Amino acid sequence: MPSYPTRKTQSGTVYDVRFRIVDDTGIEVQKRLCEYPTKKAAQQAYLDFMKTYEPPSFSINLGYSFDELYLLYKQKAEAELAPASFYDLKWIFDKFIISSFTGKTLSQIKKADYSLWQTKLWTEKKDNGEYYSQRYLSKIRTTLMSFLVWIEDTYDIPNLFKFVKKPKRKEIKKEMQIWEIDEFILFQQCIDDIMWRTFFMTLFYSGCRVGEILALSDTDILINDDECSLTISKNIIRKGVSGECSYAVTAPKTASSNRTISLPAVMRAQLSEYLQYKRDNGIDAAFLFGGDAPLAESTYQRRFAQYIRSAQVKKIRIHDLRHSHASLLIHLNVPIVAISKRLGHSSIDMTLKRYSHCYSDADSATISAINSAVCAINVP
């Protein structure tokens, strides 16, 4: 990751850029771009450099190690991908891929090695004892495949993995778990801590992604007599590796995720009370929830489970609060275009695909509406 140190010069404060590249001898060295008037200019200079930077090809062959090629690929990916996508790529490589191939040269890795890696992946279980979904396994497989395709296209090194057939696992499709509004109110009433009550209410009544709520600051809240709204312009991701920052503040997931979300009156009262509580207690921190660092995932997951037990409502995932919000809007007959925009989806098709089951009674509702219209016309 690049860093942007500042220096004092006769003309004022300037920004430099420091990052790592591979030099003509194959050694990883520090590269420095100097004296930019603003951090934004320094960031642009880094992006411009990486777009034209081509790793040396003097000795890249079957004897080059998997690790060294991954280093070059990672530098390319960092310059081209959105921050969230880049962190996701690093997370998948660090957790599922690198350990199986580290220290090996391309000539040592055979088709059978890729096949064994894939078989192990498809039998691996998560911490909760469940298997990874077919969809997520396919994503991991695609991540490795893209890397090997890049090697083949760039350095003419054969991609043996493309000859390994992807396995399939029959899965029982799980129904989306949601809470009706009365279930959420039961849950909400069991929360005696004002921060946690406000946090979970904000998730439910906004329909935002957890990372979007974690990234909020006090200034992202607008409250007046007529309205209450959230400005969504940031996201928290936690997919760094050991030795790096445990989280990063990035742009939202997609361009359409930059949005302003109006909140109901119950949230205007709750957020007003919470912000007043923070002022009364001298809490002036970087984040709306969590202080100078966002709430840790283990912390809010533990609290969520605790309050579910107290309320004796059915167990759902914290992300299902977003699904619950969408389902509520659908059953309140909110137009699908408005729902899609509120959720920050990139298209209406995405919203319809994800929540089509919520429209299961749409046909009967349509017939009822037509019957009512006909009856009204035939009334003498």
N, C-alpha and C positions, 0 to 999 in steps of 0.2 A: 504494500500500500504506500502511496506517495505521502510525504510529509511536506509541510509548507512553513519553514522557519522564517522569521523576520529578522532584518538587520537595519541598523541605523546608518545612513549615509549622509553626505553633505546635502543632498537634495531631499532628504526625508527618509521615512521608513519604506523599505522595499521587501518584497516576498521572493524567496527562492523555492525551488522544487527539488526534493531529493527522492530517488527511487533506485531500484536495482535493475540492472540489465546484464546480459551475457556479452562479454567483449570478444574480440577476434581470436583470442586464445582459448575460448571456451570457459573462461573463469567468470563467475558472477561478481560484478563490481558495482560500486555506487555511481550513479549518474546525477549530475547537478545542472539545473537550468537556473540562471541568476537574474536578479534585479527586475522584478515586475512591480508596477505601481500598486496593484490590488491583488488580493487572493484569487479573485475570479479570473484575472488575467493570467495568473500563475497556473491555475487549474486548466485553463484553455490551452496554455502552452504545453502542458503535460499531455493532454489529449491529442494535440496536433503532432507531438513527437511520436506518440505510440502508434498513431495511424500510419506513419511512414516508416517506423522502425521494423526492420526485418532481421530476425535472429541469424547469426552467422551459419553458413551451411558448409563450412570448410571440412568438417569431419563427421557430419551426421550420417550415420549408416546403421546397419544392423547391430553394430557394436555399441551404439549409444544407449545409455540406460533409460529405463522407463521414467525414472525420477527427473532426469535432465530434460527430457522431452516435455514432461508435464510442467516443469518450471517455465519453459518457453510458451507453452499453450496457455498457462495461467496469466502470463503477462499480456498476451494477446486478448484473452477473454476480459481482463480487467478494463482494457481500453475500449472494448466494443460493447460490453453488456451493461445493462442497468445495474446499479449497486445491489439490489435485492437478488437479481438473477446471478450475479457474480458470487455473492455469499452462498447462495444455494448450491452453485457448482462446487465451490470449495468444500462445503459441508458434505456433499455426497462423495467427493473424492476422498476426503479425510476419514470418513466413517466406513465406507464400503469398498473402496477400490485400492488405495495406495498400499495398504498393508499386505495385500496379496501379491503385489508385483514389485515392490520396492527392492532396489539393489540388483534387479535382473536386467539384462540387455534384451533388445528386441529379438536377437537370434536365439535366446534361451527360452522365450515364451512361445509355446506351441499352441495349436488349436485345442489340444486336450487341456491345457492350463486354463484357457478361457472357459471351456466347458465345465471344468471342476469349480471354477470361481462362481459360475452361474448357478450350478447345482447347489452349492453351499448357500448362496444368496437366497434361493427360493425355499430353502428349509430353515432359514434364520428366523428367530422370533424376537419380538419387541420385549421391553422390560415387563410388560403386563402379561406376557405369555402368549400373546396372539401373533399370528403370522402377519407379515406385511401384505398389504393389498396388492392385487395383480397390477393395478394402475401405478402404484408407487414403485414396484419392482421394475416395471417397464420404463419408468422414468430414470431409474438408476442405470439400467441397461443402455438406454439411449444416451446417457451422459458419457459412458465409456465408449460407445460406438462412435459418437461425434468426435471424440478425441482421436480415436484410431483412424477415422476417415480423414481428419486433418493431417495426420502424419503421412498417410498414403498419398494424399493430394499434394502435400508440400515437399515431401522427401522421397517419394516413390518407394516407400517401405510397405510391403503387402499387409493388408488388414485381414488377418486370419479369423478374426471374431465374426466377420460377416457370414462365415460358413457354419457358425454355431446356431442351431435353431432355437428360437425362444420358446421356453416351456409355457404351458398354460395350467392354471389352477382354477377348478370350478369353485366359484364362490356364491354363497347365498347373499343376495343383495339385501343389505340392511335398510330398513325403513328409516327415513329421517326422523330423529327424535326432536320434538319441540315441546315447549310449554305453552298452554293457553294462558291468557292474561291473568286468570284467577290463580293459576299455579305460581306464576311469577310473584304475584302480590303476597301469597303465603310465604314464599322464599324471602322476599324483601322485608317482611315484617319480623323475621327472625334475626335480622342483622342489627346489632346494637352499636356498631362502630360507624360513625358518620362517613369516614373515607370509603370504607368498603361498601356501605349502602349506596353511596353516590356512584362509585365505580361500576357496580353491577347494574344499577338503574340506567346509567349512561349507555352501557352496552345494549341493554334490552330495548330502550326507547329510541335509540339512534339507528340500530342495525349496523353499526360500524364493525370493522374487523378489529380484533384485539390489539394488533400492532398500531392501528390508527388512534385508538383511545390512549394507549400507553405513551404515545408521542405528544399528546396534547400538553400545552402550557396554559397558564391562567389567561394569557392574552388571546387565546383561541376561542374563548367563551364570550359571547355577546349577550347581555341581558339588559332589557329595558321593560317599560310598562307594556309594550305591545308584542314583544317577541323574545325568544331565547334560541340561540343557534350555536352550532359548532363549525369552525373552519377547519376542514381536513386538508392539510398540505404536507403532512409528514407521516412517516411510518417507522416503527421500530422493528429491526430484525436481529435475531440472536443466533447467528450461524457462523460465528468466528471460530477459529481454532485455538489450541493451547498457546498461551503467550500473547494472544492478541486481545483487544478489547472485547468484552463479553456481549456487547450490543453495538448497534450503529443506527443512527438516525438517517433515514434515506427518504427519497421521494416516495409517494404512494405507489401502490402496485401497478397501476396503469394511469395514463393521462386523464382518463375519465374519473379516476378516483379523487382527483382534486375537486372538492365540492364544498358547498355550505349546506348544512343540514339543520332545518328548523326542528325544534323540540316542543313537546306538549307542555301545558301549564304545570303539570306535576314536576317536570324537570326544571322549569324556571324556579320554582320554590326550592327544590332540592339543591340545585347548584348555587343559588343565592345563599342558602344556609351554609353550604360547605365552604364557599369562598369567604364568607364572613368569619367562619370558624378559623380558617387559615390566617386571616388578618388579625383576629383577636389573639392568636397564639404565636404571632410573629413568624409564620411559616412562609418564607419567600424562597421558593426553590425553582429549579429549571423545569420540572414537570408538574402537571396538575395533580397526578397521582404518583407517589413514590419518592418525592424529594429531588435530590440532585442527580439521581439515577432512576430510571423507570422501574416499576415493580418487577421483581424477579418472577419468572414463570412458576417455579416451585411454590412460591409464596401465594400467588393468587389462585393457583390450582388447589392448594391445600385449604385455603379459606372457602373456596367455592364448594368443595366436598363437605366441609364442616357445616356450612349453612344449609346444604341440601339435606344432610342428616337431621339437623334441627327442625327444618320445615316439614320433613317426611314427605317430600315430593319425589317424583321419579328422577332417577339419575340421568343427566344428560351431559354432554361436553360443553365447555364454556363457549366454543364456537357456535353451538346450537342456539345460543341466545340471538345470534344474527338470523338464523333460520326461523326462529320463533317470531322475530320482528317481521320478517318478510311474509310469513304465513298469516300473521295478524292483519297486515295491510291488504293481503289478497282477500281475506274473508270480510274485510270492511269495504270491499269493492273499489279500492284505490286503483286507478288506471295503471296498467303494466308499465307504461312509459315512465310514469312518475316513480314507481317502485324501482325500476332498473337504474334510473338516475340517482335515486337516494342511496342505493346500495353501492354505487360506483362501478357498476358493471360496464364492460366495454361495448356491449350490444344488448338489445332486447332479447335476441335469440338465447343468449347465455342465461338470462333470467327465466325465460320460459322453459328452457331445458332443465334447469335446476329445480324449478318449483311447479312443474307441470302436474304433479300428483295432487297439488292443492286445488286444481281445477277439476277434480274428478266428478263433481256434481254439476259441472257447467252445462251439460246437455239437458239434464232435467230442469235446471233453472231457466234455460232458454225456452223449453216447451211450456213451462209454467207462465213465463212472460207473454208468449204468443197467445196462449189460451186466455189469459186475462185481457189482452188487447182485443181479441175476437169477441169475448163476452161483453166487453164494454161497448163495442160497436153495435151488437145485436140487442142491446137493452132498449126497449121501446121508449 
